[in-house]
Each structure stands twice: as C-alpha cells, then as structure tokens.
Amino acid sequence: MGPGPCNPYPEVMAAMARPMLGHLDPEFIALLDETNERLRAVFGTENRLTFPVSGTGSSGMEAAFVNVIEPGDVAVIGVNGVFGGRMCDVAARCGAEVVPVEIPWGQPVDAEQILGAHPNPKVIAVVHAETSTGAHTPLADIGAGKGDALLLADCVTSLGGIDVSLDDNGVDIAYSGTQKCLGVPPGLAPFSMSSRATEHIVDRPRSWYLDLNMIADYVTGGQARAYHHTAPISMIFGLHAGLGAVLDEGLVEAQARHQRCGRLLQDGLAKMGLELFAAEGHRLPQLTSVWVPGARLPSGMSEAQARAVLLERHGLEIGGGLGEFTGKVWRIGCMGHTARERNVALCLAAIDELLI
Ligand code: PLP
C-alpha cells in the first residue's frame, strides 16, 4: 500500500518472465504497436504520438519539457506539492522562464489562478494527481481556458486510477509512470502528445536520448521504423500485459474499483479518529494522505518507527510525508492491482491494532 511501486498484476510478472525477443523482431514490433494502441485507450486520446518513453516517470517529465521549451519560453507551472516543484526545475533547466503558481499543499491547483498567471505562456503545466499530498487537480477548466498555450499534465499517479481523458480535457502533453495505477513495475513513462503540440517540437532539443524528432518515426507506427535505441523489451512485455489487465477489467470499472477502495480507506481512517490531509472534495482515491496520529502512537514510538512496525508485522508500507510535511503526514497508496477491498481491510486493521 506504499505510494511507490505497487504489487504488479500477476499477468504482468508472467509476461516479464517471457523469453526475450529481439527489439527489431516483427513480433516485438507488433506487440509495441499494440501497447501504443492500449495506451491511447487508457489515456483517452487519438494522439498518434503515444508511446512508452524508456525510463521511469521522470523521463516522461523531461521528454515533455525538453521537446517543446526553447530558452526564454514562458512556462506557467502549478506547484501544490513536490512534483510541481520538480517540473519547475526541469523546465528551468530547459531554459524556460518559469512562472510558478504556488498553491497550499493538499489543495488542487485553481484553474482561474493558473490561467491568470501570465498573458501568453507557451506551456501551462499541472500535476493531475499530486502523490506528495493526495490532491486531485481537475483538468477540464484549465484545458478549456488555455488559449494558445499547450496544456501539459503529469499523469504519473492518475493514469488508470482516475479519468484522464486527454482529448476531452484539452491536454496537449501528458506523461505517466508504470508503477502506480497501471500495476506494472517501474521503468517506463507512458507518453502522449497532441498534433497541436508536435508542431512546437524544437529542432534540436537539449537531449539526444529524449529527442522526439528521432524517436517519433520509430514509435508512431505504419511507416519505416528508424533504429534509435534498444527498447527495454521485458518492461514493454510487462506494460502490454498491465494495460491488458486494465482494459480486460474495463477502464471505467478499474477506476470505479480505485474509487471504492479509496472511499473505504478514507472513511475507515476517519472513523478511527484520524484526520485526512488533502482538501475535502479533492481527495485522490489512489493516494490517501492523513495527519500523523502522534498522540495515538505507542509511548516512545516515532512516526517512522510506527511505519517500520507496520511494514515488518503486516507487510504494509506507508509512505512518510515529504517537504515541510516530513514527519507530519502519512501517505497510503491504494493503486493498480493493490486497490482491493481486502487490502483496505487489512490496512485499516493493522493501523487500528497499532494505535492506542
Ligand atoms: N510525478 C509524480 C506525480 C510522481 O508521483 C512521481 C513519482 O512518484 C514522478 C513524477 C516521478 O516518477 P519516477 O519516480 O517514476 O521517475
């Protein structure tokens, strides 16, 4: 139940144990094409440029900025947690003039505030699901009001767990990670870019490895594929299977399962007398943040020791708070294959047993 890598779907582990195929083997190319098709389905997009970047979620974040930002371009970025701050760092390294929109942690990014932060930004960026706080920022109003700007969304913790619908929400650039609600080990960054955004891809991005000009032909399908780098074959087997598990269950059904489990967990914690951290009405089902119940911990036990006890006794991993909330907030992930009622029941029982 940690906020990081969740238990993968069993079919994912089986797929990753498959014998290797060559990265230019037609059987592998067909599987990659199918993976991209499945990604379009979970992202809710027709974007041709949709593929898994080789690297963890952070490689998707870098690919998103480095391909469209030229020195001096304005990037307005919502900062309501760690990952918004990280986007500012990445954008600044690409030479952007960064306009951070600071929002109290635990709150969503306000559409009016971010849209009003600059008259003519090239990019407006938000974290759809802030893993550091458990807050959900809705995309639709920002997408509707973006004007000429490109809307960039970090969907690392949202994809597969809550609706992202890139096309309906007006998102131009999105990236995710495999290890959250897709139920796959960490290692790839599902990525998607609208044709509107591809027109802004710079000629010579400040990265060779993430340069979409070179990768795009290879990944968009239909035509000759250029060799760019060796695809991480087993990871793509795993992602293909994880997406298959989500789509076999049904994307809407998988999201409803996350919703049910999140509600059960949050209601259960509240009933136990714990105080939820993220703003009511904006709580993610897949990432629950709660104030550390300091007075209820066994005498002399620190919050970190309490989490270590839960891990050792029950195999229950609870994430600590980040930034200024280190030691003050706990983060409980309930994502992908892990988001099951029985896991929520175990989690609540284990915390209840520990508290005095
Ligand atoms: N963005 C968000 C919202 C995240 O939660 C994470 C990781 O937890 C990242 C970006 C970075 O992803 P990765 O650790 O896979 O590189």
Residues whose N, C-alpha, C, O or C-beta is under 5 A from the ligand:
A	BS01	PLP	T56 G57 S58 F83 A129 T131 D154 V156 T157 G177
